[in-house]
Amino acid sequence: MYLFHGQTGQTVAIKKIRIGKQKEGVNFTALREIKLLKELKDPNIIELIDCFPHKGNLHLVFEFMETDLEAVIRDRNIFLSPGDIKSYLQMTLKGLAHCHKKWVLH
């Protein structure tokens, strides 16, 4: 992942996927990920903003998040109150429910 500040001033995260050799085409897993992410519009799911080819790779542009839940949980310096835990769990379950509603298992 790379951090980028675009012309809009929006900070985004860019994920680079190697496309592979010319005759092999684009990785099927990458295509499936792009298709699913384009369909999964929900406040509790990181948004895929755009995707583009560049220098033999495919780049996925995502909304930027300062950290992720795993990092928060693992950081011993962060105290999570019961309210915090409930909030994180609620957001996670809402995002997961949206995936399941769209027939996406995660």
C-alpha angles and dihedrals in degrees: 000000000000129000117229136178107210131204088269090061089243116137111226138176118233122205116199118212120189109233096202131219118346095247093049094058126202118340108263091221090055092051091050091049092051093048093049095045091050089055097044103081109165135130089238096055124072107251123238102221100181145333130213141169118245131168095346095312135096115235122204116201114209134180108264124250121189092223142344133247094254091057091049092050094047095047105097090196092065116083113207114202120209087257091054091049091048091050094049091046092048093051091047093049092046090052091047092048089053090052091050091047087058091047093252117138117205 
